[in-house]
Amino acid sequence: MAAGPAAAGGRAHVFVDDLEHPAPAEADRRHLERVLRLRPGEAITVSDGRGGWRPCRFGPELAPDGPVEHVARAHPVLTVAAALTKGERPEWTVQKLTEVGIDEIVLFVAQRSVVRWDDERGSRTVERLRRVAREAAMQSRRTWLADVALGDFADLCRRPGVALADIAGGPPSLAHPTVLVGPEGGWSDEERVVLLPRVTLGPRVLRSETAAIGVGVVLAALRAGLLIPHTDVSDD
């Protein structure tokens, strides 16, 4: 039995509402036909975004080509909360964090954030970023869709296992599966006095989006067992 869609083969992966009667959204079907140029009978995989998936054959109707499988949600749940940035950087951040396997992506306004959204713009933008995350999840063959939301700094600080990204911190750890990444101008004095653990990616000063993605990559690699957790080494 394949571990998941990435190991099952097929040229494409798409999300559907019902795995028993899989039918892609019209926009996804156009992408399969016109961009990927799939032909009838080609192997693809479909997922419900909640861990379920199955192989299918492409055609006017998707033909199931194997049983419904289920991938358990990985633990701990990984969250990267990033301060709002300008232009298309939030899209790029959400796309890459989704690809590397982050479960929850939260955008928030820090005291030194240049970008500030009103409620209407925030709602529109979150919906657009959720579409970005969905497309990235298809590209990376995910079976669990990443959640994208707006958050509040104070509320995020009250989460269990949360840490601040800071150049003076320690190495990332699964003991802190939620990491808050500040804006380009860094954390304010008021934000720095919050008594939270700190994690770092090293001695370099990174752009906000680079730090967010770097933290996401390290956390995902730790959870997958690809990195050995850091331990202090002392002399005998």
N, CA, C and O of each residue as an XYZ file, in Angstrom:
944
protein
N       0.849     -1.189      0.000
C       0.000      0.000      0.000
C       0.882      1.235      0.000
O       1.822      1.316      0.790
N       0.604      2.194     -0.863
C       1.403      3.412     -0.947
C       1.209      4.263      0.293
O       0.132      4.281      0.890
N       2.271      4.971      0.673
C       2.208      5.811      1.857
C       1.332      7.031      1.638
O       0.816      7.596      2.603
N       1.155      7.444      0.415
C       0.380      8.635      0.122
C       0.414      8.927     -1.350
O       1.054      8.202     -2.112
N      -0.274      9.998     -1.780
C      -0.330     10.311     -3.208
C       1.036     10.499     -3.859
O       1.218     10.129     -5.019
N       1.999     11.066     -3.134
C       3.310     11.299     -3.733
C       3.991      9.993     -4.120
O       4.785      9.958     -5.060
N       3.678      8.902     -3.385
C       4.283      7.607     -3.668
C       3.442      6.765     -4.616
O       3.860      5.685     -5.034
N       2.257      7.261     -4.953
C       1.333      6.460     -5.758
C       1.495      6.663     -7.249
O       0.882      5.944     -8.037
N       2.314      7.632     -7.655
C       2.453      7.901     -9.078
C       1.318      8.786     -9.574
O       0.505      9.271     -8.787
N       1.273      8.984    -10.845
C       0.264      9.868    -11.432
C       0.822     11.246    -11.675
O       1.685     11.720    -10.936
N       0.326     11.893    -12.720
C       0.841     13.196    -13.114
C       0.201     14.361    -12.382
O       0.703     15.483    -12.440
N      -0.901     14.104    -11.695
C      -1.632     15.219    -11.082
C      -2.306     14.762     -9.802
O      -2.555     13.575     -9.589
N      -2.593     15.744     -8.956
C      -3.289     15.522     -7.698
C      -4.319     16.634     -7.565
O      -4.000     17.800     -7.797
N      -5.543     16.294     -7.196
C      -6.610     17.286     -7.165
C      -7.517     17.012     -5.971
O      -7.649     15.870     -5.530
N      -8.139     18.068     -5.452
C      -9.043     17.920     -4.321
C     -10.488     17.813     -4.807
O     -10.900     18.481     -5.755
N     -11.239     16.952     -4.125
C     -12.650     16.731     -4.455
C     -13.445     16.710     -3.158
O     -12.883     16.528     -2.078
N     -14.745     16.896     -3.269
C     -15.603     16.889     -2.089
C     -15.936     15.484     -1.613
O     -16.082     15.249     -0.414
N     -16.058     14.545     -2.554
C     -16.535     13.203     -2.234
C     -15.603     12.174     -2.878
O     -15.521     12.088     -4.103
N     -14.910     11.403     -2.057
C     -13.987     10.402     -2.599
C     -14.712      9.208     -3.197
O     -14.145      8.499     -4.028
N     -15.941      8.974     -2.796
C     -16.696      7.864     -3.382
C     -17.168      8.205     -4.793
O     -17.259      7.330     -5.654
N     -17.467      9.479     -5.023
C     -17.891      9.942     -6.344
C     -17.054     11.167     -6.701
O     -17.569     12.285     -6.702
N     -15.764     10.972     -7.006
C     -14.851     12.111     -7.184
C     -15.164     12.937     -8.423
O     -15.268     12.408     -9.530
N     -15.312     14.231     -8.220
C     -15.561     15.150     -9.329
C     -14.815     16.447     -9.030
O     -15.128     17.116     -8.045
N     -13.837     16.819     -9.853
C     -13.086     18.044     -9.588
C     -13.911     19.286     -9.893
O     -14.854     19.240    -10.683
N     -13.550     20.386     -9.264
C     -14.156     21.670     -9.603
C     -13.825     22.007    -11.052
O     -12.827     21.533    -11.596
N     -14.669     22.828    -11.673
C     -14.499     23.117    -13.100
C     -13.128     23.746    -13.373
O     -12.483     23.415    -14.368
N     -12.684     24.647    -12.498
C     -11.378     25.275    -12.700
C     -10.264     24.246    -12.635
O      -9.298     24.331    -13.394
N     -10.384     23.268    -11.732
C      -9.362     22.229    -11.629
C      -9.381     21.324    -12.859
O      -8.329     20.898    -13.336
N     -10.588     21.029    -13.373
C     -10.660     20.202    -14.586
C     -10.018     20.917    -15.766
O      -9.307     20.292    -16.553
N     -10.257     22.211    -15.900
C      -9.616     22.954    -16.991
C      -8.100     22.916    -16.864
O      -7.389     22.798    -17.862
N      -7.608     23.017    -15.632
C      -6.155     22.957    -15.412
C      -5.615     21.588    -15.836
O      -4.570     21.502    -16.481
N      -6.322     20.533    -15.475
C      -5.878     19.185    -15.843
C      -5.869     18.997    -17.356
O      -4.959     18.382    -17.912
N      -6.892     19.535    -18.013
C      -7.016     19.326    -19.454
C      -6.116     20.243    -20.263
O      -5.460     19.793    -21.203
N      -6.074     21.536    -19.907
C      -5.428     22.520    -20.762
C      -3.981     22.811    -20.386
O      -3.156     23.107    -21.250
N      -3.672     22.726    -19.084
C      -2.309     23.011    -18.647
C      -1.489     21.737    -18.572
O      -0.410     21.654    -19.159
N      -1.993     20.740    -17.852
C      -1.262     19.481    -17.749
C      -1.494     18.570    -18.943
O      -0.756     17.608    -19.155
N      -2.534     18.882    -19.727
C      -2.846     18.122    -20.950
C      -2.983     16.617    -20.677
O      -2.425     15.780    -21.386
N      -3.743     16.313    -19.627
C      -3.995     14.910    -19.323
C      -4.895     14.289    -20.383
O      -5.782     14.945    -20.931
N      -4.654     13.042    -20.653
C      -5.475     12.299    -21.611
C      -6.328     11.275    -20.865
O      -5.963     10.831    -19.777
N      -7.465     10.904    -21.454
C      -8.307      9.900    -20.806
C      -7.514      8.640    -20.468
O      -6.736      8.134    -21.277
N      -7.732      8.160    -19.270
C      -7.055      6.950    -18.821
C      -5.785      7.191    -18.033
O      -5.256      6.259    -17.428
N      -5.268      8.442    -18.022
C      -4.044      8.699    -17.272
C      -4.317      8.649    -15.769
O      -5.392      9.015    -15.293
N      -3.300      8.181    -15.042
C      -3.421      8.032    -13.594
C      -3.290      9.378    -12.902
O      -2.408     10.173    -13.225
N      -4.182      9.627    -11.941
C      -4.080     10.796    -11.071
C      -4.439     10.350     -9.655
O      -4.854      9.210     -9.450
N      -4.282     11.230     -8.696
C      -4.762     10.969     -7.340
C      -5.689     12.098     -6.923
O      -5.543     13.234     -7.374
N      -6.643     11.777     -6.058
C      -7.581     12.771     -5.546
C      -7.585     12.695     -4.031
O      -7.281     11.650     -3.454
N      -7.930     13.806     -3.383
C      -7.975     13.861     -1.925
C      -9.141     14.721     -1.482
O      -9.606     15.597     -2.211
N      -9.604     14.452     -0.267
C     -10.677     15.279      0.302
C     -10.136     16.407      1.179
O     -10.917     17.177      1.737
N      -8.808     16.517      1.308
C      -8.210     17.566      2.128
C      -8.260     17.296      3.614
O      -7.817     18.124      4.411
N      -8.800     16.137      4.005
C      -8.899     15.770      5.413
C      -8.188     14.444      5.685
O      -8.538     13.720      6.617
N      -7.197     14.139      4.867
C      -6.403     12.933      5.053
C      -6.765     11.789      4.136
O      -5.966     10.872      3.949
N      -7.978     11.823      3.547
C      -8.395     10.754      2.659
C      -7.913     10.974      1.235
O      -7.802     12.113      0.779
N      -7.625      9.875      0.528
C      -7.201      9.986     -0.874
C      -7.423      8.638     -1.567
O      -7.615      7.612     -0.913
N      -7.392      8.662     -2.891
C      -7.468      7.423     -3.666
C      -6.933      7.670     -5.074
O      -6.964      8.805     -5.550
N      -6.443      6.632     -5.745
C      -6.032      6.772     -7.146
C      -7.252      6.734     -8.060
O      -8.243      6.062     -7.773
N      -7.159      7.459     -9.153
C      -8.231      7.491    -10.151
C      -7.627      7.502    -11.549
O      -6.417      7.642    -11.726
N      -8.501      7.351    -12.529
C      -8.129      7.515    -13.934
C      -8.875      8.715    -14.483
O     -10.073      8.880    -14.257
N      -8.147      9.546    -15.205
C      -8.747     10.763    -15.730
C      -9.655     10.462    -16.909
O      -9.419      9.518    -17.663
N     -10.700     11.273    -17.062
C     -11.628     11.148    -18.173
C     -12.770     12.118    -17.999
O     -12.724     12.964    -17.106
N     -13.806     12.021    -18.833
C     -14.976     12.887    -18.657
C     -15.520     12.811    -17.233
O     -16.014     13.801    -16.692
N     -15.423     11.628    -16.634
C     -15.671     11.434    -15.214
C     -14.468     10.706    -14.641
O     -13.913      9.809    -15.275
N     -14.066     11.098    -13.428
C     -12.928     10.426    -12.809
C     -13.343      9.015    -12.396
O     -14.357      8.827    -11.722
N     -12.551      8.033    -12.806
C     -12.856      6.638    -12.498
C     -11.969      6.163    -11.356
O     -10.751      6.098    -11.526
N     -12.538      5.826    -10.190
C     -11.716      5.296     -9.100
C     -10.913      4.089     -9.565
O     -11.418      3.220    -10.274
N      -9.643      4.056     -9.146
C      -8.723      3.010     -9.586
C      -8.054      2.346     -8.389
O      -6.960      1.794     -8.509
N      -8.702      2.400     -7.253
C      -8.166      1.802     -6.042
C      -8.994      2.241     -4.856
O      -9.833      3.132     -4.985
N      -8.775      1.632     -3.701
C      -9.586      1.951     -2.517
C      -9.236      3.313     -1.936
O      -8.187      3.886     -2.232
N     -10.137      3.813     -1.108
C      -9.873      5.041     -0.362
C      -8.871      4.725      0.741
O      -9.066      3.798      1.528
N      -7.805      5.504      0.787
C      -6.794      5.371      1.840
C      -6.878      6.596      2.742
O      -7.534      7.585      2.414
N      -6.205      6.509      3.880
C      -6.219      7.645      4.800
C      -4.841      7.840      5.392
O      -4.214      6.897      5.876
N      -4.375      9.086      5.347
C      -3.098      9.462      5.956
C      -3.400     10.193      7.250
O      -4.082     11.217      7.244
N      -2.902      9.676      8.349
C      -3.144     10.305      9.642
C      -2.469     11.673      9.698
O      -1.402     11.865      9.115
N      -3.080     12.608     10.388
C      -2.467     13.925     10.555
C      -1.182     13.778     11.362
O      -1.154     13.111     12.396
N      -0.132     14.405     10.876
C       1.151     14.339     11.567
C       1.112     15.169     12.843
O       0.410     16.177     12.928
N       1.873     14.728     13.822
C       1.937     15.441     15.101
C       3.390     15.682     15.471
O       4.259     14.866     15.166
N       3.651     16.803     16.130
C       2.685     17.840     16.515
C       2.238     18.664     15.321
O       2.911     18.712     14.291
N       1.087     19.312     15.477
C       0.623     20.239     14.446
C       1.579     21.433     14.413
O       1.883     22.026     15.448
N       2.046     21.775     13.216
C       3.029     22.846     13.052
C       2.346     24.129     12.584
O       1.573     24.125     11.626
N       2.647     25.224     13.278
C       2.072     26.528     12.951
C       3.186     27.547     12.791
O       4.063     27.657     13.647
N       3.150     28.293     11.692
C       4.021     29.448     11.527
C       3.120     30.667     11.417
O       2.272     30.749     10.529
N       3.313     31.615     12.332
C       2.562     32.871     12.322
C       3.505     33.972     11.872
O       4.539     34.197     12.501
N       3.163     34.658     10.797
C       4.053     35.645     10.194
C       3.402     37.023     10.194
O       2.221     37.164      9.875
N       4.179     38.029     10.554
C       3.689     39.402     10.479
C       3.423     39.773      9.026
O       4.117     39.307      8.122
N       2.424     40.609      8.807
C       2.052     41.005      7.456
C       3.209     41.695      6.749
O       3.932     42.495      7.343
N       3.370     41.372      5.472
C       4.396     41.980      4.632
C       3.744     42.571      3.387
O       2.564     42.340      3.123
N       4.522     43.335      2.629
C       3.987     44.081      1.488
C       3.900     43.222      0.233
O       4.521     42.164      0.128
N       3.101     43.720     -0.723
C       3.063     43.165     -2.071
C       2.612     41.716     -2.115
O       1.648     41.325     -1.458
N       3.333     40.929     -2.906
C       2.974     39.531     -3.104
C       3.695     38.602     -2.139
O       3.600     37.380     -2.262
N       4.415     39.173     -1.179
C       5.160     38.325     -0.256
C       4.276     37.385      0.562
O       4.666     36.237      0.777
N       3.085     37.827      1.036
C       2.236     36.866      1.756
C       1.861     35.654      0.904
O       1.825     34.534      1.414
N       1.581     35.861     -0.389
C       1.263     34.735     -1.263
C       2.429     33.762     -1.337
O       2.249     32.551     -1.212
N       3.629     34.304     -1.542
C       4.818     33.469     -1.648
C       5.054     32.712     -0.354
O       5.402     31.531     -0.378
N       4.866     33.385      0.784
C       5.060     32.748      2.084
C       4.075     31.609      2.283
O       4.467     30.517      2.694
N       2.804     31.848      1.998
C       1.784     30.808      2.162
C       2.053     29.644      1.217
O       1.936     28.484      1.611
N       2.405     29.940     -0.002
C       2.678     28.880     -0.978
C       3.797     27.963     -0.493
O       3.640     26.742     -0.480
N       4.918     28.545     -0.097
C       6.070     27.732      0.286
C       5.861     27.010      1.614
O       6.286     25.865      1.765
N       5.214     27.662      2.576
C       4.936     26.979      3.832
C       4.008     25.791      3.617
O       4.154     24.761      4.275
N       3.068     25.927      2.712
C       2.187     24.803      2.390
C       2.979     23.675      1.753
O       2.801     22.511      2.111
N       3.847     24.009      0.819
C       4.624     22.984      0.126
C       5.503     22.182      1.077
O       5.648     20.971      0.908
N       6.094     22.840      2.079
C       6.999     22.113      2.972
C       6.253     21.333      4.048
O       6.852     20.500      4.727
N       4.935     21.590      4.218
C       4.152     20.755      5.115
C       3.637     21.409      6.375
O       3.199     20.704      7.284
N       3.670     22.745      6.473
C       3.136     23.416      7.657
C       1.613     23.274      7.685
O       0.954     23.404      6.653
N       1.067     23.010      8.855
C      -0.361     22.731      8.980
C      -1.221     23.986      9.084
O      -2.337     24.029      8.568
N      -0.695     25.000      9.753
C      -1.475     26.218      9.975
C      -0.584     27.432      9.724
O       0.528     27.516     10.245
N      -1.081     28.360      8.930
C      -0.352     29.584      8.611
C      -1.217     30.753      9.065
O      -2.339     30.930      8.591
N      -0.688     31.543      9.983
C      -1.441     32.654     10.550
C      -0.724     33.952     10.215
O       0.489     34.059     10.402
N      -1.454     34.929      9.727
C      -0.911     36.254      9.463
C      -1.431     37.211     10.528
O      -2.607     37.173     10.890
N      -0.546     38.068     11.024
C      -0.954     38.990     12.083
C      -0.270     40.338     11.897
O       0.716     40.456     11.169
N      -0.806     41.340     12.560
C      -0.235     42.688     12.518
C       0.670     42.870     13.731
O       0.208     42.817     14.870
N       1.956     43.084     13.482
C       2.887     43.425     14.553
C       2.941     44.940     14.701
O       2.443     45.664     13.839
N       3.541     45.425     15.783
C       3.566     46.875     16.011
C       4.338     47.609     14.917
O       4.018     48.756     14.605
N       5.333     46.975     14.338
C       6.118     47.613     13.292
C       5.724     47.165     11.891
O       6.455     47.413     10.932
N       4.588     46.516     11.767
C       4.110     46.122     10.441
C       3.756     47.354      9.618
O       3.088     48.266     10.104
N       4.209     47.373      8.373
C       3.850     48.464      7.467
C       2.459     48.239      6.908
O       1.684     49.182      6.744
N       2.148     46.986      6.616
C       0.854     46.632      6.023
C      -0.176     46.421      7.126
O       0.081     45.735      8.116
N      -1.351     47.025      6.935
C      -2.468     46.827      7.865
C      -3.746     46.727      7.049
O      -4.051     47.614      6.252
N      -4.493     45.648      7.248
C      -5.706     45.406      6.489
C      -6.931     45.722      7.334
O      -6.973     45.409      8.524
N      -7.943     46.353      6.701
C      -9.216     46.473      7.386
C      -9.950     45.136      7.272
O      -9.473     44.221      6.601
N     -11.095     45.022      7.919
C     -11.797     43.734      7.973
C     -12.158     43.228      6.586
O     -11.996     42.044      6.293
N     -12.653     44.131      5.719
C     -13.078     43.707      4.387
C     -11.888     43.218      3.569
O     -11.939     42.144      2.970
N     -10.820     44.009      3.548
C      -9.646     43.595      2.784
C      -9.028     42.330      3.370
O      -8.562     41.463      2.630
N      -9.026     42.225      4.698
C      -8.476     41.037      5.331
C      -9.235     39.783      4.933
O      -8.626     38.748      4.664
N     -10.568     39.866      4.891
C     -11.379     38.705      4.513
C     -11.119     38.309      3.074
O     -10.979     37.125      2.768
N     -11.052     39.306      2.175
C     -10.790     39.012      0.764
C      -9.412     38.380      0.588
O      -9.246     37.425     -0.171
N      -8.437     38.921      1.292
C      -7.074     38.434      1.138
C      -6.926     37.019      1.680
O      -6.250     36.190      1.070
N      -7.542     36.739      2.803
C      -7.455     35.390      3.364
C      -8.073     34.377      2.419
O      -7.530     33.286      2.244
N      -9.202     34.718      1.805
C      -9.803     33.795      0.844
C      -8.865     33.542     -0.331
O      -8.746     32.409     -0.797
N      -8.202     34.581     -0.809
C      -7.240     34.412     -1.906
C      -6.061     33.554     -1.462
O      -5.603     32.694     -2.214
N      -5.569     33.777     -0.256
C      -4.434     33.001      0.231
C      -4.819     31.543      0.477
O      -3.977     30.654      0.346
N      -6.052     31.291      0.823
C      -6.498     29.902      0.967
C      -6.509     29.195     -0.386
O      -6.227     28.000     -0.470
N      -6.836     29.938     -1.441
C      -6.749     29.342     -2.776
C      -5.296     29.050     -3.137
O      -4.987     28.018     -3.733
N      -4.406     29.976     -2.766
C      -2.977     29.753     -3.004
C      -2.512     28.488     -2.279
O      -1.789     27.667     -2.846
N      -2.934     28.341     -1.022
C      -2.554     27.165     -0.239
C      -3.120     25.890     -0.853
O      -2.448     24.858     -0.862
N      -4.332     25.948     -1.359
C      -4.944     24.777     -1.977
C      -4.174     24.356     -3.220
O      -3.913     23.170     -3.422
N      -3.806     25.338     -4.063
C      -3.040     25.019     -5.265
C      -1.665     24.456     -4.905
O      -1.177     23.530     -5.554
N      -1.045     25.020     -3.869
C       0.253     24.508     -3.436
C       0.127     23.100     -2.872
O       1.031     22.282     -3.041
N      -0.985     22.811     -2.204
C      -1.208     21.474     -1.665
C      -1.398     20.451     -2.783
O      -0.978     19.302     -2.647
N      -2.022     20.857     -3.877
C      -2.146     19.959     -5.021
C      -0.783     19.694     -5.639
O      -0.451     18.553     -5.962
N       0.008     20.751     -5.803
C       1.326     20.600     -6.407
C       2.209     19.680     -5.565
O       2.969     18.880     -6.111
N       2.114     19.789     -4.240
C       2.983     19.022     -3.360
C       2.362     17.704     -2.902
O       2.945     16.997     -2.080
N       1.200     17.374     -3.421
C       0.529     16.097     -3.164
C       0.148     15.913     -1.697
O       0.308     14.829     -1.136
N      -0.351     16.969     -1.089
C      -0.792     16.874      0.294
C      -2.168     16.240      0.378
O      -2.972     16.355     -0.547
N      -2.436     15.568      1.493
C      -3.777     15.044      1.743
C      -4.510     15.840      2.815
O      -5.727     15.726      2.957
N      -3.771     16.643      3.567
C      -4.374     17.555      4.544
C      -4.153     18.983      4.067
O      -3.013     19.407      3.876
N      -5.226     19.716      3.878
C      -5.099     21.108      3.467
C      -4.571     21.954      4.626
O      -4.958     21.757      5.778
N      -3.693     22.887      4.309
C      -3.210     23.821      5.321
C      -4.300     24.850      5.630
O      -5.033     25.277      4.738
N      -4.396     25.233      6.880
C      -5.347     26.268      7.285
C      -4.648     27.622      7.231
O      -3.526     27.764      7.718
N      -5.302     28.610      6.643
C      -4.764     29.968      6.552
C      -5.741     30.903      7.245
O      -6.939     30.872      6.963
N      -5.238     31.736      8.154
C      -6.132     32.603      8.922
C      -5.404     33.867      9.348
O      -4.176     33.945      9.307
N      -6.187     34.851      9.756
C      -5.644     36.042     10.402
C      -5.668     35.819     11.911
O      -6.574     35.174     12.439
N      -4.661     36.359     12.599
C      -4.600     36.178     14.033
C      -4.218     37.463     14.744
O      -3.955     38.487     14.112
N      -4.193     37.395     16.051
C      -3.849     38.527     16.902
C      -2.602     38.150     17.704
O      -2.512     37.051     18.251
N      -1.647     39.074     17.766
C      -0.373     38.779     18.431
C      -0.587     38.319     19.871
O       0.003     37.325     20.294
N      -1.407     39.017     20.612
C      -1.617     38.647     22.013
C      -2.229     37.256     22.132
O      -1.830     36.474     22.994
N      -3.193     36.944     21.273
C      -3.807     35.614     21.313
C      -2.793     34.534     20.943
O      -2.755     33.471     21.562
N      -1.977     34.813     19.937
C      -0.971     33.834     19.521
C       0.022     33.554     20.640
O       0.474     32.421     20.807
N       0.358     34.583     21.401
C       1.322     34.415     22.494
C       0.794     33.516     23.605
O       1.576     32.991     24.398
N      -0.515     33.334     23.672
C      -1.095     32.498     24.720
C      -1.204     31.033     24.314
O      -1.650     30.205     25.108
N      -0.809     30.710     23.108
C      -0.896     29.316     22.658
C       0.163     28.458     23.368
O       1.263     28.935     23.645
N      -0.168     27.201     23.660
C       0.848     26.316     24.247
C       1.941     26.005     23.231
O       1.656     25.819     22.048
N       3.178     25.949     23.683
C       4.284     25.579     22.812
C       4.719     26.658     21.857
O       5.391     26.354     20.872
N       4.364     27.922     22.103
C       4.682     28.995     21.171
C       6.070     29.556     21.473
O       6.510     29.545     22.622
N       6.757     30.046     20.439
C       8.054     30.694     20.589
C       8.147     31.846     19.614
O       7.465     31.856     18.590
N       8.993     32.823     19.930
C       9.277     33.938     19.034
C      10.528     33.635     18.227
O      11.503     33.110     18.765
N      10.510     33.961     16.948
C      11.731     33.896     16.144
C      12.587     35.107     16.486
O      12.137     36.247     16.374
N      13.829     34.853     16.905
C      14.703     35.937     17.340
C      16.147     35.503     17.133
O      16.497     34.355     17.404
N      16.974     36.406     16.659
C      18.356     36.073     16.338
C      19.128     35.595     17.566
O      20.129     34.891     17.430
N      18.675     35.967     18.757
C      19.361     35.580     19.982
C      18.770     34.323     20.619
O      19.103     34.000     21.760
N      17.904     33.614     19.905
C      17.255     32.442     20.472
C      18.064     31.170     20.334
O      19.213     31.187     19.893
N      17.444     30.068     20.719
C      18.049     28.757     20.579
C      17.570     28.083     19.311
O      16.814     28.684     18.548
N      17.990     26.850     19.065
C      17.589     26.141     17.846
C      16.095     25.807     17.861
O      15.533     25.565     18.929
N      15.448     25.789     16.699
C      14.048     25.358     16.640
C      13.890     23.951     17.191
O      14.795     23.122     17.095
N      12.729     23.699     17.768
C      12.473     22.411     18.404
C      10.996     22.089     18.302
O      10.158     22.990     18.259
N      10.674     20.795     18.263
C       9.270     20.389     18.257
C       8.599     20.652     19.598
O       7.380     20.530     19.719
N       9.391     21.014     20.608
C       8.787     21.468     21.860
C       8.090     22.804     21.671
O       7.265     23.206     22.491
N       8.429     23.492     20.576
C       7.801     24.775     20.237
C       7.300     24.689     18.800
O       7.925     25.234     17.890
N       6.161     23.996     18.589
C       5.660     23.779     17.232
C       4.951     24.984     16.628
O       4.567     24.952     15.459
N       4.774     26.046     17.410
C       4.210     27.294     16.909
C       5.268     28.382     17.046
O       5.750     28.655     18.145
N       5.627     29.001     15.922
C       6.661     30.033     15.934
C       6.102     31.306     15.325
O       5.489     31.284     14.258
N       6.323     32.419     16.018
C       5.898     33.738     15.548
C       7.094     34.443     14.916
O       8.158     34.542     15.527
N       6.914     34.932     13.695
C       7.966     35.618     12.955
C       7.572     37.081     12.799
O       6.472     37.389     12.341
N       8.470     37.976     13.181
C       8.161     39.393     13.183
C       8.282     40.056     11.827
O       8.596     39.393     10.838
N       8.034     41.363     11.765
C       8.060     42.118     10.512
C       9.489     42.499     10.131
O      10.443     42.173     10.837
N       9.617     43.200      8.993
C      10.934     43.628      8.517
C      11.666     44.475      9.546
O      12.887     44.375      9.667
N      10.946     45.304     10.287
C      11.578     46.171     11.272
C      11.887     45.491     12.585
O      12.428     46.121     13.494
N      11.555     44.218     12.703
C      11.819     43.482     13.929
C      10.751     43.686     14.991
O       9.817     44.468     14.810
N      10.899     42.976     16.092
C       9.955     43.098     17.195
C      10.129     44.444     17.900
O      11.248     44.940     18.027
N       9.048     45.018     18.345
C       9.123     46.249     19.136
C       9.570     45.912     20.558
O       9.589     44.744     20.948
N       9.928     46.938     21.325
C      10.320     46.715     22.716
C       9.180     46.082     23.509
O       9.408     45.220     24.358
N       7.948     46.519     23.225
C       6.793     45.966     23.936
C       6.590     44.497     23.602
O       6.225     43.708     24.474
N       6.821     44.127     22.359
C       6.670     42.720     21.971
C       7.803     41.867     22.531
O       7.599     40.701     22.868
N       8.989     42.444     22.628
C      10.132     41.688     23.141
C      10.020     41.346     24.627
O      10.629     40.380     25.085
N       9.259     42.117     25.371
C       9.166     41.840     26.805
C       8.221     40.681     27.109
O       8.129     40.240     28.255
N       7.526     40.191     26.099
C       6.673     39.019     26.301
C       7.572     37.842     26.686
O       8.553     37.551     26.001
N       7.235     37.184     27.766
C       8.085     36.111     28.287
C       7.797     34.809     27.553
O       7.085     33.936     28.050
N       8.376     34.700     26.345
C       8.232     33.496     25.544
C       9.612     32.964     25.178
O      10.568     33.737     25.108
N       9.734     31.665     24.943
C      10.998     31.119     24.441
C      11.331     31.738     23.081
O      10.439     32.194     22.367
N      12.613     31.750     22.730
C      13.068     32.310     21.456
C      13.755     31.208     20.647
O      14.465     30.371     21.203
N      13.538     31.215     19.333
C      14.242     30.300     18.444
C      14.906     31.109     17.341
O      14.426     32.182     16.977
N      16.006     30.597     16.811
C      16.763     31.315     15.799
C      17.125     30.393     14.645
O      17.133     29.170     14.784
N      17.421     30.998     13.512
C      17.947     30.261     12.357
C      19.421     30.582     12.130
O      19.984     30.233     11.092
N      20.035     31.235     13.087
C      21.445     31.535     12.948
C      21.731     33.021     13.083
O      20.842     33.796     13.437
N      22.971     33.425     12.803
C      23.405     34.795     13.069
C      23.070     35.803     11.977
O      23.449     36.968     12.096
N      22.382     35.402     10.929
C      22.058     36.313      9.838
C      20.733     37.024     10.094
O      19.829     36.464     10.715
N      20.625     38.254      9.616
C      19.363     38.988      9.663
C      18.600     38.673      8.388
O      19.042     39.023      7.293
N      17.474     38.026      8.521
C      16.706     37.535      7.378
C      15.496     38.422      7.109
O      14.972     39.071      8.015
N      15.060     38.439      5.848
C      13.764     39.031      5.545
C      12.680     38.247      6.274
O      12.845     37.066      6.580
N      11.579     38.919      6.544
C      10.512     38.285      7.307
C      10.026     36.997      6.635
O       9.869     35.968      7.292
N       9.788     37.063      5.316
C       9.283     35.868      4.631
C      10.321     34.756      4.568
O       9.970     33.577      4.608
N      11.612     35.125      4.470
C      12.668     34.112      4.477
C      12.729     33.412      5.825
O      12.880     32.193      5.892
N      12.610     34.190      6.906
C      12.616     33.605      8.242
C      11.427     32.670      8.435
O      11.575     31.587      9.002
N      10.254     33.080      7.971
C       9.057     32.238      8.129
C       9.234     30.903      7.421
O       8.932     29.851      7.983
N       9.720     30.947      6.194
C       9.883     29.712      5.435
C      11.021     28.873      6.009
O      10.928     27.647      6.053
N      12.107     29.538      6.454
C      13.200     28.798      7.068
C      12.762     28.056      8.308
O      13.112     26.890      8.494
N      11.998     28.722      9.163
C      11.473     28.067     10.362
C      10.576     26.901      9.967
O      10.653     25.823     10.557
N       9.720     27.120      8.963
C       8.828     26.050      8.523
C       9.576     24.836      8.022
O       9.206     23.707      8.343
N      10.619     25.047      7.243
C      11.413     23.932      6.713
C      12.050     23.136      7.852
O      12.007     21.906      7.855
N      12.643     23.844      8.821
C      13.314     23.152      9.921
C      12.312     22.363     10.771
O      12.572     21.213     11.125
N      11.168     22.977     11.099
C      10.164     22.266     11.890
C       9.650     21.031     11.155
O       9.510     19.961     11.748
N       9.371     21.184      9.863
C       8.869     20.045      9.090
C       9.914     18.940      9.006
O       9.573     17.760      9.089
N      11.169     19.304      8.846
C      12.233     18.299      8.777
C      12.418     17.598     10.124
O      12.653     16.390     10.164
N      12.316     18.337     11.214
C      12.390     17.716     12.534
C      11.250     16.721     12.724
O      11.465     15.609     13.208
N      10.037     17.123     12.341
C       8.890     16.228     12.525
C       8.998     14.978     11.670
O       8.551     13.904     12.071
N       9.593     15.119     10.489
C       9.751     13.972      9.586
C      10.939     13.099      9.958
O      11.172     12.073      9.320
N      11.692     13.486     10.977
C      12.849     12.703     11.370
C      14.050     12.882     10.470
O      14.961     12.055     10.482
N      14.068     13.955      9.683
C      15.174     14.198      8.758
C      16.318     14.956      9.413
O      17.429     14.983      8.882
N      16.055     15.577     10.573
C      17.084     16.282     11.324
C      17.155     15.700     12.727
O      16.145     15.279     13.291
N      18.343     15.683     13.272
C      18.527     15.238     14.645
C      18.314     16.435     15.563
O      18.978     17.457     15.393
N      17.410     16.337     16.527
C      17.189     17.471     17.430
C      18.480     17.886     18.121
O      19.311     17.050     18.474
N      18.630     19.186     18.306
C      19.828     19.716     18.938
C      19.877     19.367     20.400
O      18.874     19.480     21.105
N      21.040     18.940     20.866
C      21.263     18.737     22.300
C      22.561     19.437     22.673
O      23.516     19.465     21.896
N      22.580     19.999     23.867
C      23.806     20.661     24.326
C      24.901     19.629     24.573
O      24.659     18.582     25.173
N      26.091     19.934     24.109
C      27.237     19.050     24.301
C      28.192     19.741     25.261
O      28.657     20.846     24.980
N      28.485     19.121     26.369
C      29.394     19.706     27.357
C      30.653     18.859     27.460
O      30.624     17.661     27.178
N      31.763     19.481     27.864
C      33.015     18.757     28.026
C      32.943     17.847     29.252
O      32.288     18.165     30.245
N      33.626     16.716     29.159
C      33.699     15.833     30.312
C      34.498     16.480     31.437
O      34.668     15.879     32.498
